[in-house]
Amino acid sequence: MFRKIIFACSLIGAISFQSCKTEEGDPEPTPIKAPEVTLPAAIKNVDGVLAAIVTATKNAGTELKVGSAFAMFYKNKSPLVKLDAGTVKINTKATTKSDDNTYFYTSSVTEPKGLEYQSQVYWQATGSTANDVPSINNNDGSGLPNVPVLPEYLNMNVEQDALVNWGSSFGGDSTIFILKGTSGTYKRVLNTATSSHSIPKAEIVKLGLGTANLQVITYKLEFRALGTKNYAFLKQSIGICSKVNITL
């Protein structure tokens, strides 16, 4: 139901570039990989995806929000073959291009909060005539949906239903609820008017005992035609609780 792309440390770790030595002593570059992202099932039959993301986590009672972004441009609408699109910027900041032509921007040692989105998501791309990728200059003048607010810790019992609250999903089209345990995953797509969800105990027991990870993703999705191409512009606000404990 959901397409995975490449997700490193919930989008909050620094991207590091290391090198090793060959037998001749020349440096061998480490492949550059982009963060992994969960895409809504509604994204299909497009020429590319440009996504702006804010991820919220809590540690020792303090919430950390990290802004990131990624963009991909497909050949013949196939996500398996991505094209070079020249220089790509998000809110005037240059992205990094991975070895498979995924453009991304995430946190770093010097910029631990990554992109700090305010009231705009502004995409620019020079495009590529050779690859039939048009230039892009798109600013819709609006920010991201409300970020789901999850507790730092969640305890669940296999003999009881579990109610999870996350505040507001205002500004989104839909909300994706994903709880991944040691033995299974529970997924639901919810209306953005919903600010809580009750997980039946019959579903909790399928997840397995021990630690689990919860993500609540609110997203806004728009499709825009640029020349002969059709692109998906995605805005995601993600709340993460990585300290879920499921017990008897």
GUNUFI-223254 format. One line per 2 residues: for each residue x, y, z of N, C-alpha, C, O. Coordinates in nm, 3 decimals. Atoms other than C-alpha are relative to their C-alpha. Layout:
N
X:Y:Z:X:Y:Z:X:Y:Z:X:Y:Z; ...
//
This chain:
248
0.082:-0.121:0.000:0.000:0.000:0.000:0.085:0.125:0.000:0.047:0.231:-0.051; -0.087:-0.117:-0.007:0.282:0.227:0.063:0.132:-0.032:-0.068:0.184:-0.143:-0.057
-0.127:0.017:0.069:0.594:0.275:-0.145:0.112:0.055:0.084:0.104:0.168:0.133; -0.117:-0.043:-0.077:0.929:0.292:0.033:0.106:0.053:-0.093:0.129:-0.002:-0.201
-0.111:-0.049:0.083:1.210:0.499:-0.102:0.130:-0.015:0.077:0.202:-0.098:0.021; -0.129:0.019:-0.068:1.515:0.510:0.137:-0.006:0.084:0.129:-0.002:0.205:0.106
0.028:-0.084:-0.118:1.473:0.643:0.511:0.112:-0.016:0.102:0.124:-0.126:0.156; -0.115:0.014:-0.088:1.783:0.712:0.732:-0.026:0.073:0.129:-0.039:0.195:0.131
0.009:-0.058:-0.133:1.742:0.765:1.107:-0.116:0.098:0.015:-0.101:0.204:0.077; 0.121:-0.084:-0.011:1.387:0.913:1.076:0.024:0.143:-0.044:-0.041:0.236:0.005
-0.029:-0.131:0.061:1.531:1.204:0.880:0.065:0.099:0.095:0.067:0.219:0.066; -0.059:-0.097:-0.092:1.710:1.354:1.182:0.151:-0.015:0.016:0.215:0.067:0.082
-0.145:0.016:-0.014:2.064:1.216:1.150:0.076:0.081:-0.102:0.021:0.124:-0.203; -0.084:-0.073:0.096:2.349:1.391:0.979:0.042:-0.095:-0.111:0.063:-0.214:-0.087
-0.050:0.078:0.113:2.453:1.272:0.635:0.152:0.009:0.001:0.209:0.118:-0.004; -0.146:-0.002:-0.005:2.815:1.168:0.647:0.055:-0.067:-0.125:-0.005:-0.160:-0.179
-0.063:0.054:0.119:3.045:1.094:0.359:0.138:-0.053:0.042:0.226:0.024:0.081; -0.123:0.062:-0.041:3.324:0.846:0.433:0.068:-0.057:-0.123:0.006:-0.072:-0.228
-0.071:0.065:0.111:3.589:0.693:0.213:0.090:-0.109:0.056:0.135:-0.102:0.170; -0.091:0.106:-0.040:3.795:0.379:0.226:0.114:-0.005:-0.102:0.110:0.066:-0.203
-0.118:0.007:0.085:4.125:0.285:0.065:-0.003:-0.127:-0.083:-0.035:-0.234:-0.033; -0.020:0.117:0.084:4.176:0.055:-0.229:0.141:-0.052:0.024:0.219:0.007:0.099
-0.133:0.056:-0.017:4.482:-0.164:-0.255:0.106:0.097:-0.050:0.219:0.097:0.000; -0.097:-0.095:0.054:4.651:0.110:-0.458:0.008:0.127:0.084:0.093:0.213:0.059
-0.005:-0.116:-0.087:4.577:0.365:-0.186:-0.087:0.115:-0.045:-0.090:0.219:0.021; 0.088:-0.105:0.047:4.329:0.570:-0.392:-0.131:-0.004:0.077:-0.181:-0.112:0.110
0.126:-0.001:-0.073:4.014:0.684:-0.214:-0.113:-0.056:-0.085:-0.121:-0.029:-0.205; 0.117:0.055:0.067:3.699:0.494:-0.305:-0.125:0.065:0.060:-0.153:0.044:0.178
0.113:-0.074:-0.058:3.387:0.710:-0.264:-0.111:-0.092:0.048:-0.141:-0.194:-0.015; 0.116:0.072:-0.050:3.098:0.584:-0.054:-0.122:0.047:-0.077:-0.138:0.167:-0.100
0.121:-0.040:0.073:2.767:0.579:-0.244:-0.083:0.101:0.080:-0.098:0.087:0.201; 0.085:-0.100:-0.064:2.547:0.880:-0.169:-0.144:-0.048:-0.009:-0.196:-0.069:-0.118
0.138:0.048:-0.004:2.201:0.768:-0.059:-0.091:0.107:0.061:-0.050:0.182:0.149; 0.098:-0.097:-0.050:1.890:0.976:0.005:-0.080:-0.061:0.114:-0.083:-0.183:0.130
0.087:0.053:-0.107:1.657:0.946:0.307:-0.117:-0.078:-0.058:-0.157:-0.057:-0.172; 0.114:0.082:0.040:1.373:0.696:0.289:-0.130:0.070:0.040:-0.136:0.133:0.146
0.126:-0.069:-0.027:1.015:0.825:0.273:-0.117:-0.091:-0.034:-0.110:-0.169:-0.129; 0.122:0.073:0.029:0.668:0.672:0.287:-0.089:0.086:-0.090:-0.126:0.197:-0.053
0.082:-0.074:0.094:0.464:0.781:-0.014:-0.145:-0.048:0.005:-0.169:-0.168:0.016; 0.141:0.040:0.005:0.082:0.784:-0.021:-0.028:-0.084:-0.124:0.034:-0.065:-0.228
0.035:0.085:0.113:-0.076:0.522:-0.245:-0.061:0.079:-0.115:-0.064:0.031:-0.228; 0.062:-0.082:0.103:-0.249:0.804:-0.434:0.099:0.050:-0.104:0.059:0.096:-0.211
-0.101:-0.045:0.096:0.080:0.890:-0.604:0.032:-0.113:-0.097:0.100:-0.210:-0.062; -0.026:0.099:0.105:0.088:0.691:-0.926:-0.019:0.065:-0.136:-0.090:0.164:-0.151
0.009:-0.048:0.137:0.127:0.746:-1.299:0.040:0.147:-0.011:-0.027:0.226:-0.078; -0.051:-0.137:0.007:0.330:1.066:-1.251:0.142:-0.002:-0.058:0.205:-0.107:-0.068
-0.136:-0.012:0.054:0.655:1.194:-1.400:0.103:0.034:0.107:0.222:0.048:0.077; -0.093:-0.028:-0.109:0.806:1.268:-1.059:-0.073:0.044:0.125:-0.193:0.072:0.122
0.054:-0.039:-0.130:0.754:1.356:-0.696:0.094:0.101:0.064:0.215:0.081:0.065; -0.077:-0.099:-0.075:0.869:1.665:-0.503:-0.066:0.012:0.137:-0.181:0.055:0.147
0.059:0.010:-0.133:0.816:1.629:-0.129:0.072:0.088:0.102:0.195:0.089:0.110; -0.050:-0.079:-0.114:0.859:1.869:0.165:-0.050:-0.068:0.127:-0.167:-0.104:0.136
0.032:0.084:-0.115:0.866:1.699:0.504:0.047:0.066:0.130:0.155:0.124:0.136; -0.041:-0.036:-0.135:0.871:1.791:0.873:-0.024:-0.122:0.089:-0.134:-0.178:0.089
0.008:0.115:-0.088:0.940:1.513:1.125:0.021:0.045:0.144:0.115:0.117:0.174; -0.008:-0.038:-0.141:0.880:1.551:1.500:0.023:-0.123:0.087:-0.049:-0.223:0.075
-0.027:0.104:-0.098:1.030:1.330:1.771:0.020:0.064:0.137:0.043:0.184:0.147; -0.023:-0.050:-0.136:1.065:1.363:2.148:0.109:-0.082:0.067:0.117:-0.204:0.051
-0.106:0.066:-0.077:1.364:1.285:2.367:0.020:0.077:0.130:0.043:0.198:0.128; -0.014:-0.062:-0.132:1.389:1.355:2.741:-0.097:0.117:0.016:-0.063:0.219:0.077
0.103:-0.102:-0.015:1.069:1.558:2.718:0.008:0.115:-0.098:-0.079:0.202:-0.099; -0.018:-0.111:0.095:1.199:1.786:2.442:-0.034:-0.046:-0.141:0.012:-0.150:-0.188
0.039:0.032:0.136:1.044:1.787:2.097:0.100:0.060:-0.099:0.140:0.176:-0.086; -0.088:-0.046:0.106:1.270:1.815:1.794:-0.071:-0.014:-0.133:-0.117:-0.123:-0.168
0.059:0.002:0.133:1.130:1.909:1.454:0.112:0.021:-0.103:0.193:0.113:-0.091; -0.102:-0.006:0.104:1.346:1.849:1.148:-0.068:0.010:-0.135:-0.156:-0.070:-0.168
0.054:-0.016:0.134:1.265:1.974:0.800:0.091:-0.062:-0.104:0.213:-0.044:-0.100; -0.077:0.062:0.106:1.375:1.777:0.497:-0.080:0.006:-0.130:-0.194:0.052:-0.130
0.067:-0.002:0.129:1.288:1.740:0.130:0.065:-0.101:-0.093:0.182:-0.137:-0.075; -0.060:0.083:0.103:1.338:1.509:-0.166:-0.079:0.018:-0.130:-0.197:0.053:-0.127
0.063:-0.011:0.132:1.261:1.513:-0.539:0.055:-0.108:-0.091:0.174:-0.138:-0.090; -0.040:0.102:0.097:1.267:1.245:-0.808:-0.073:0.027:-0.130:-0.188:0.070:-0.131
0.054:-0.024:0.133:1.207:1.270:-1.180:0.010:-0.130:-0.079:0.120:-0.181:-0.102; 0.005:0.135:0.056:1.098:0.951:-1.355:0.012:-0.002:-0.153:-0.031:0.091:-0.221
-0.001:0.026:0.143:1.169:0.816:-1.701:-0.121:-0.085:-0.035:-0.141:-0.192:0.022; 0.122:0.072:0.042:0.844:0.707:-1.870:-0.090:-0.035:0.119:-0.154:-0.140:0.121
0.085:0.013:-0.119:0.665:0.749:-1.536:0.036:-0.120:0.088:-0.045:-0.164:0.169; -0.043:0.117:-0.078:0.863:0.460:-1.384:0.089:0.043:0.116:0.197:0.097:0.093
-0.084:-0.034:-0.116:0.995:0.513:-1.026:0.131:-0.078:0.004:0.223:-0.042:0.078; -0.121:0.082:0.001:1.256:0.248:-1.103:0.113:0.065:-0.076:0.229:0.028:-0.059
-0.102:-0.068:0.079:1.438:0.479:-1.344:-0.014:0.150:0.021:-0.110:0.212:-0.024; 0.006:-0.143:-0.033:1.516:0.829:-1.219:0.100:0.078:-0.086:0.207:0.029:-0.120
-0.077:-0.082:0.093:1.653:1.112:-1.432:0.072:0.116:0.068:0.029:0.166:0.171; -0.066:-0.123:-0.041:1.901:1.391:-1.383:-0.087:0.118:-0.041:-0.134:0.124:-0.155
0.086:-0.116:0.027:1.708:1.719:-1.358:0.076:0.131:0.019:0.016:0.235:0.047; -0.080:-0.121:-0.017:1.994:1.966:-1.338:0.016:0.036:0.146:0.031:-0.052:0.231
-0.010:-0.047:-0.138:2.015:2.178:-1.024:-0.140:0.013:0.059:-0.229:0.073:-0.002; 0.130:-0.005:-0.067:1.726:2.140:-0.778:0.016:0.070:0.135:0.105:0.035:0.212
-0.003:-0.073:-0.126:1.659:2.380:-0.490:-0.135:-0.007:0.071:-0.240:-0.017:0.008; 0.119:-0.008:-0.082:1.410:2.385:-0.204:0.014:0.120:0.092:0.108:0.127:0.171
-0.008:-0.126:-0.076:1.339:2.724:-0.045:0.137:0.066:-0.017:0.198:0.110:0.080; -0.126:-0.061:0.049:1.647:2.856:-0.234:0.125:-0.075:0.044:0.236:-0.028:0.017
-0.117:0.076:-0.044:1.876:2.590:-0.079:0.023:-0.118:-0.094:-0.070:-0.191:-0.128; -0.033:0.106:0.095:2.057:2.349:-0.309:-0.011:-0.137:0.065:0.033:-0.158:0.178
0.010:0.138:-0.049:1.978:1.981:-0.267:0.125:-0.078:-0.039:0.207:-0.033:-0.119; -0.106:0.094:0.035:2.223:1.691:-0.281:-0.061:-0.108:-0.090:-0.174:-0.151:-0.068
0.049:0.105:0.089:2.186:1.436:-0.561:0.066:-0.133:0.035:0.189:-0.143:0.040; -0.053:0.133:-0.030:2.223:1.069:-0.471:0.048:-0.069:-0.127:0.028:-0.018:-0.238
-0.053:0.072:0.115:2.386:0.814:-0.696:-0.110:-0.051:-0.092:-0.084:-0.080:-0.209; 0.110:0.047:0.085:2.043:0.704:-0.823:-0.090:0.116:-0.046:-0.205:0.094:-0.085
0.071:-0.119:0.048:1.936:1.062:-0.913:-0.120:0.040:0.087:-0.218:0.094:0.036; 0.098:-0.054:-0.093:1.726:1.129:-0.604:0.061:0.126:0.063:0.172:0.122:0.115
-0.046:-0.126:-0.058:1.760:1.491:-0.488:-0.056:0.011:0.141:-0.175:-0.012:0.164; 0.050:-0.007:-0.138:1.740:1.547:-0.112:0.070:0.109:0.080:0.180:0.153:0.047
-0.055:-0.097:-0.096:1.798:1.794:0.168:-0.045:-0.046:0.137:-0.164:-0.067:0.160; 0.036:0.043:-0.135:1.812:1.690:0.532:0.092:0.066:0.101:0.171:0.154:0.065
-0.078:-0.063:-0.106:1.973:1.779:0.863:0.148:-0.032:-0.012:0.188:-0.126:-0.082; -0.145:0.019:0.000:2.347:1.808:0.919:0.054:0.047:0.133:-0.020:0.099:0.217
-0.062:-0.045:-0.125:2.592:1.883:1.197:-0.017:0.151:0.017:-0.042:0.199:0.128; 0.011:-0.147:-0.007:2.577:2.254:1.113:-0.144:0.049:-0.008:-0.172:0.165:0.021
0.141:-0.037:0.014:2.203:2.253:1.051:-0.088:-0.113:0.056:-0.157:-0.181:-0.020; 0.069:0.115:-0.061:2.049:2.004:1.300:-0.150:-0.002:-0.019:-0.212:-0.108:-0.013
0.146:-0.004:0.022:1.693:2.121:1.235:-0.036:-0.006:-0.148:-0.153:-0.002:-0.184; 0.026:0.008:0.142:1.730:2.096:0.860:-0.069:0.124:-0.052:-0.035:0.236:-0.014
0.077:-0.111:0.055:1.487:2.311:0.666:-0.106:0.046:0.100:-0.178:-0.036:0.158; 0.103:-0.053:-0.089:1.270:2.539:0.876:-0.108:0.066:-0.086:-0.100:0.184:-0.119
0.109:-0.050:0.085:0.954:2.575:0.670:-0.085:0.101:0.078:-0.119:0.079:0.194; 0.090:-0.099:-0.061:0.747:2.882:0.744:-0.133:-0.006:-0.075:-0.214:-0.095:-0.051
0.128:-0.005:0.071:0.464:2.975:0.509:0.015:-0.028:-0.149:-0.070:0.011:-0.229; -0.016:0.030:0.142:0.603:2.850:0.181:0.084:-0.125:-0.021:0.169:-0.160:0.060
-0.083:0.108:0.051:0.744:2.552:-0.004:0.032:0.039:-0.144:-0.055:0.036:-0.231; -0.040:-0.059:0.127:0.940:2.685:-0.299:0.099:-0.092:-0.070:0.214:-0.105:-0.029
-0.084:0.090:0.078:1.077:2.439:-0.555:0.052:0.068:-0.126:-0.022:0.137:-0.197; -0.062:-0.049:0.122:1.320:2.536:-0.831:0.087:-0.111:-0.060:0.159:-0.179:0.012
-0.085:0.098:0.068:1.484:2.310:-1.089:0.034:0.054:-0.137:-0.053:0.106:-0.208; -0.040:-0.048:0.131:1.683:2.399:-1.396:-0.051:-0.091:-0.111:-0.067:-0.048:-0.225
0.049:0.094:0.099:1.557:2.086:-1.571:0.112:-0.053:-0.089:0.229:-0.018:-0.074; -0.098:0.060:0.092:1.727:1.889:-1.845:-0.066:-0.023:-0.136:-0.160:-0.102:-0.148
0.054:0.019:0.135:1.655:1.916:-2.218:0.028:-0.141:-0.050:-0.057:-0.203:-0.115; -0.038:0.134:0.045:1.838:1.590:-2.283:-0.090:-0.108:0.058:-0.120:-0.208:-0.008
0.085:0.099:-0.067:1.619:1.404:-2.032:-0.149:0.035:-0.006:-0.232:-0.034:0.054; 0.140:-0.044:0.013:1.297:1.590:-2.123:-0.062:0.031:0.137:-0.178:-0.001:0.162
0.049:-0.046:-0.131:1.266:1.729:-1.769:-0.013:0.152:-0.007:0.086:0.220:-0.031; 0.018:-0.145:0.012:1.115:2.080:-1.767:0.060:0.075:0.118:0.082:0.018:0.225
-0.041:-0.083:-0.113:1.240:2.367:-1.555:-0.121:0.020:0.091:-0.235:0.019:0.046; 0.107:-0.014:-0.099:1.040:2.420:-1.235:0.024:0.125:0.083:0.136:0.151:0.128
-0.004:-0.117:-0.087:0.964:2.738:-1.046:-0.136:0.008:0.068:-0.225:0.080:0.023; 0.132:0.020:-0.059:0.681:2.652:-0.809:-0.002:0.038:0.149:0.069:-0.022:0.230
0.020:-0.041:-0.140:0.577:2.828:-0.487:-0.149:0.022:0.020:-0.205:0.119:-0.032; 0.145:-0.013:-0.016:0.218:2.773:-0.377:-0.038:0.094:0.114:-0.156:0.119:0.137
0.026:-0.100:-0.103:0.254:3.019:-0.088:-0.065:-0.052:0.126:-0.123:0.025:0.202; 0.058:0.056:-0.122:0.140:2.781:0.184:0.097:-0.098:0.064:0.184:-0.154:-0.002
-0.089:0.088:-0.074:0.309:2.576:0.452:-0.049:-0.143:0.006:-0.130:-0.186:-0.076; 0.034:0.141:-0.015:0.277:2.217:0.569:-0.118:-0.019:0.094:-0.152:0.072:0.170
0.108:0.029:-0.097:-0.012:2.052:0.757:0.053:0.002:0.143:0.174:-0.003:0.165; -0.040:0.007:-0.140:-0.010:2.054:1.137:0.079:-0.128:0.027:0.045:-0.235:-0.024
-0.083:0.116:-0.034:0.256:1.822:1.278:-0.067:-0.080:0.111:-0.096:-0.023:0.216; 0.058:0.082:-0.106:0.105:1.531:1.477:0.090:0.000:0.124:0.212:-0.017:0.113
-0.075:-0.004:-0.126:0.211:1.555:1.843:-0.024:-0.130:0.075:-0.133:-0.155:0.126; 0.009:0.128:-0.068:0.282:1.213:1.993:0.079:0.003:0.131:0.175:0.079:0.143
-0.077:0.006:-0.125:0.398:1.129:2.346:0.136:-0.065:-0.023:0.158:-0.131:-0.125; -0.133:0.060:0.013:0.757:1.024:2.403:-0.006:-0.151:0.024:0.067:-0.227:-0.039
0.015:0.142:-0.034:0.647:0.689:2.552:-0.145:-0.043:-0.018:-0.237:0.034:0.010; 0.134:0.059:0.009:0.349:0.464:2.479:0.008:-0.144:0.048:0.092:-0.221:0.002
0.008:0.137:-0.048:0.262:0.146:2.668:-0.132:-0.061:-0.045:-0.239:-0.003:-0.025; 0.119:0.070:0.047:0.019:-0.103:2.516:-0.003:-0.141:0.056:0.101:-0.204:0.077
0.020:0.134:-0.053:-0.127:-0.427:2.649:-0.083:-0.079:-0.101:-0.180:-0.029:-0.156; 0.069:0.082:0.100:-0.239:-0.712:2.425:-0.143:-0.035:0.043:-0.220:-0.087:-0.038
0.134:0.031:-0.047:-0.552:-0.750:2.640:-0.090:0.123:0.007:-0.202:0.116:0.057; 0.079:-0.123:-0.004:-0.671:-0.390:2.600:0.013:0.076:-0.132:0.119:0.077:-0.194
-0.009:-0.093:0.112:-0.758:-0.156:2.315:0.091:0.116:0.041:0.099:0.149:0.159; -0.090:-0.112:-0.030:-0.510:0.133:2.292:-0.045:0.123:-0.079:-0.058:0.119:-0.201
0.039:-0.126:0.062:-0.617:0.493:2.224:0.122:0.090:-0.013:0.192:0.115:0.085; -0.114:-0.089:0.026:-0.355:0.719:2.064:-0.054:0.136:-0.046:-0.134:0.144:-0.138
0.037:-0.137:0.037:-0.400:1.098:2.047:0.121:0.071:-0.059:0.234:0.049:-0.016; -0.111:-0.077:0.058:-0.193:1.333:1.832:-0.037:0.146:-0.027:0.032:0.212:-0.105
0.033:-0.141:0.017:-0.366:1.669:1.848:-0.079:0.023:-0.127:-0.189:-0.030:-0.143; 0.074:-0.040:0.120:-0.464:1.810:1.509:0.072:-0.043:-0.127:0.194:-0.043:-0.134
-0.053:0.030:0.133:-0.419:1.700:1.148:-0.044:0.106:-0.100:-0.052:0.080:-0.220; 0.052:-0.107:0.084:-0.542:2.032:1.013:0.095:0.033:-0.115:0.217:0.036:-0.099
-0.079:-0.039:0.115:-0.427:2.127:0.667:0.039:-0.113:-0.093:0.103:-0.090:-0.195; -0.036:0.114:0.083:-0.389:1.777:0.527:-0.118:-0.058:-0.075:-0.233:-0.023:-0.050
0.103:0.073:0.074:-0.579:1.556:0.285:-0.040:-0.127:0.073:-0.158:-0.162:0.081; 0.022:0.126:-0.071:-0.541:1.234:0.482:0.110:-0.020:0.103:0.212:0.049:0.102
-0.100:0.034:-0.102:-0.355:1.085:0.778:0.028:-0.150:-0.007:-0.064:-0.232:-0.010; -0.041:0.140:0.002:-0.158:0.761:0.765:0.050:-0.038:0.140:0.137:0.028:0.195
-0.035:0.049:-0.133:-0.130:0.567:1.093:0.074:-0.132:-0.018:0.018:-0.228:-0.070; -0.082:0.120:0.018:0.153:0.309:1.101:0.064:-0.039:0.134:0.143:0.037:0.190
-0.061:0.053:-0.123:0.243:0.099:1.407:0.070:-0.131:-0.035:0.006:-0.229:-0.073; -0.079:0.116:0.039:0.526:-0.147:1.346:0.058:-0.068:0.123:0.133:-0.007:0.199
-0.050:0.077:-0.113:0.597:-0.419:1.602:0.103:-0.102:-0.042:0.152:-0.100:-0.154; -0.103:0.102:0.027:0.836:-0.712:1.624:-0.049:-0.109:-0.094:0.032:-0.177:-0.157
0.053:0.109:0.081:0.601:-0.946:1.438:-0.097:0.045:-0.109:-0.144:-0.038:-0.188; 0.096:-0.045:0.099:0.377:-0.729:1.225:-0.015:0.150:-0.002:0.044:0.221:0.079
0.023:-0.143:0.018:0.258:-0.387:1.112:-0.150:0.027:-0.011:-0.222:-0.044:-0.082; 0.140:-0.043:0.004:-0.077:-0.215:1.167:-0.006:0.134:-0.073:0.058:0.229:-0.030
0.008:-0.122:0.080:-0.169:0.049:0.903:-0.145:0.039:-0.024:-0.230:-0.046:-0.049; 0.131:-0.052:0.032:-0.472:0.269:0.857:0.014:0.137:-0.065:0.104:0.213:-0.031
0.009:-0.134:0.058:-0.557:0.571:0.641:-0.125:0.065:0.058:-0.235:0.011:0.047; 0.107:-0.065:-0.075:-0.771:0.819:0.836:-0.032:0.137:-0.057:0.050:0.199:-0.125
0.040:-0.135:0.035:-0.963:1.138:0.772:0.077:0.101:0.084:0.105:0.074:0.201; -0.079:-0.098:-0.076:-0.772:1.451:0.875:-0.082:0.070:0.108:-0.026:0.143:0.190
0.080:-0.052:-0.111:-1.066:1.553:1.095:0.024:-0.083:0.126:-0.014:-0.042:0.236; -0.029:0.089:-0.113:-0.949:1.266:1.316:0.128:0.043:0.071:0.229:0.071:0.006
-0.119:-0.036:-0.078:-0.707:1.351:1.598:0.038:-0.110:0.098:0.125:-0.091:0.183; -0.033:0.114:-0.085:-0.702:1.011:1.770:-0.045:-0.128:-0.070:-0.128:-0.125:-0.161
0.037:0.128:0.059:-0.729:0.644:1.685:0.012:-0.109:0.105:0.110:-0.114:0.180; 0.000:0.112:-0.095:-0.816:0.335:1.889:0.040:-0.128:-0.073:-0.023:-0.167:-0.171
-0.048:0.126:0.060:-0.622:0.018:1.805:-0.063:-0.116:0.076:-0.042:-0.129:0.196; 0.062:0.114:-0.068:-0.824:-0.297:1.882:0.106:-0.096:0.056:0.212:-0.115:-0.003
-0.095:0.092:-0.061:-0.654:-0.545:2.113:0.030:-0.120:-0.091:0.139:-0.177:-0.086; -0.023:0.110:0.093:-0.701:-0.812:1.846:0.108:0.033:-0.102:0.174:-0.057:-0.154
-0.106:-0.043:0.092:-0.470:-0.608:1.623:0.134:0.016:0.072:0.240:-0.011:0.016; -0.123:-0.019:-0.077:-0.218:-0.527:1.897:0.074:-0.131:0.020:0.196:-0.137:0.010
-0.065:0.128:-0.026:-0.155:-0.893:1.971:0.075:-0.051:-0.123:0.170:-0.127:-0.109; -0.067:0.043:0.122:-0.055:-0.947:1.606:0.137:0.065:-0.018:0.220:0.017:-0.095
-0.125:-0.076:0.017:0.229:-0.696:1.641:0.118:-0.063:0.072:0.233:-0.035:0.038; -0.106:0.062:-0.076:0.425:-0.906:1.889:0.038:0.079:0.123:0.014:0.200:0.129
-0.042:-0.066:-0.125:0.562:-0.828:2.235:0.132:0.073:-0.019:0.211:0.042:-0.108; -0.126:-0.074:0.004:0.841:-0.583:2.298:-0.017:0.139:-0.057:-0.124:0.198:-0.049
0.000:-0.138:0.048:0.932:-0.256:2.134:-0.071:0.012:-0.135:-0.074:-0.082:-0.215; 0.067:-0.029:0.126:0.737:-0.098:1.849:0.024:0.146:-0.035:0.068:0.225:0.049
-0.019:-0.136:0.047:0.750:0.219:1.644:-0.128:0.051:-0.063:-0.191:-0.017:-0.144; 0.123:-0.060:0.051:0.459:0.451:1.569:0.031:0.125:-0.082:0.110:0.209:-0.040
-0.006:-0.120:0.082:0.433:0.706:1.289:-0.142:0.043:-0.035:-0.224:-0.038:-0.078; 0.125:-0.058:0.045:0.139:0.936:1.227:0.038:0.106:-0.104:0.105:0.204:-0.072
-0.041:-0.084:0.113:0.174:1.105:0.887:-0.121:0.073:-0.057:-0.214:0.010:-0.107; 0.104:-0.080:0.063:-0.049:1.389:0.774:0.058:0.060:-0.128:0.167:0.116:-0.128
-0.057:-0.049:0.125:-0.008:1.484:0.411:-0.100:0.080:-0.083:-0.221:0.061:-0.076; 0.073:-0.080:0.099:-0.123:1.734:0.150:0.061:-0.030:-0.135:0.183:-0.021:-0.152
-0.050:0.043:0.129:-0.096:1.625:-0.211:-0.068:0.078:-0.112:-0.191:0.092:-0.114; 0.052:-0.069:0.118:-0.134:1.822:-0.533:0.074:-0.049:-0.124:0.195:-0.075:-0.120
-0.059:0.039:0.128:-0.075:1.722:-0.894:0.000:0.123:-0.091:-0.101:0.193:-0.103; -0.010:-0.117:0.088:0.050:1.986:-1.136:0.064:-0.039:-0.132:0.162:-0.112:-0.137
-0.053:0.023:0.134:0.107:1.976:-1.510:0.100:0.109:-0.034:0.072:0.228:-0.019; -0.105:-0.092:0.044:0.429:2.134:-1.633:0.039:-0.042:-0.141:0.110:-0.141:-0.160
-0.019:0.042:0.138:0.440:2.126:-2.011:-0.076:-0.129:-0.025:-0.196:-0.136:0.000; 0.063:0.130:0.026:0.371:1.767:-2.111:0.012:-0.095:0.119:-0.032:-0.210:0.112
-0.026:0.086:-0.116:0.469:1.632:-1.767:-0.099:0.029:0.113:-0.157:0.137:0.123; 0.089:-0.013:-0.115:0.263:1.573:-1.453:0.077:-0.041:0.126:0.126:-0.153:0.136
-0.078:0.025:-0.120:0.427:1.600:-1.111:-0.087:0.004:0.126:-0.187:0.076:0.132; 0.067:0.001:-0.129:0.313:1.523:-0.757:0.080:0.087:0.097:0.198:0.062:0.121
-0.061:-0.085:-0.101:0.389:1.797:-0.503:-0.060:-0.041:0.135:-0.180:-0.027:0.158; 0.043:0.060:-0.125:0.371:1.644:-0.156:0.053:0.078:0.119:0.168:0.120:0.121
-0.042:-0.059:-0.128:0.379:1.800:0.191:-0.038:-0.099:0.111:-0.154:-0.137:0.124; 0.023:0.098:-0.106:0.417:1.562:0.486:0.044:0.055:0.135:0.152:0.112:0.149
-0.035:-0.029:-0.138:0.410:1.627:0.859:-0.010:-0.130:0.078:-0.114:-0.194:0.080; -0.009:0.134:-0.059:0.520:1.325:1.060:0.031:0.010:0.150:0.127:0.075:0.190
-0.029:0.017:-0.143:0.499:1.252:1.433:0.048:-0.140:0.023:-0.014:-0.235:-0.026; -0.059:0.131:-0.024:0.715:0.964:1.554:0.013:-0.027:0.150:0.063:0.057:0.226
-0.029:0.050:-0.135:0.713:0.769:1.880:0.073:-0.132:-0.017:0.013:-0.232:-0.057; -0.083:0.120:0.016:0.996:0.516:1.878:0.011:-0.080:0.130:0.083:-0.180:0.137
-0.008:0.066:-0.130:0.943:0.415:2.241:-0.137:-0.057:0.039:-0.193:-0.023:0.143; 0.125:0.070:-0.027:0.630:0.202:2.220:0.034:-0.136:0.058:0.122:-0.205:0.006
-0.025:0.129:-0.065:0.621:-0.102:2.448:-0.129:-0.080:0.007:-0.229:-0.032:0.063; 0.118:0.086:0.000:0.375:-0.389:2.400:0.025:-0.116:0.096:0.123:-0.190:0.083
-0.018:0.100:-0.106:0.327:-0.620:2.698:-0.125:-0.089:0.013:-0.229:-0.062:-0.048; 0.114:0.088:-0.033:0.100:-0.901:2.823:-0.089:0.067:0.103:-0.190:0.010:0.144
//
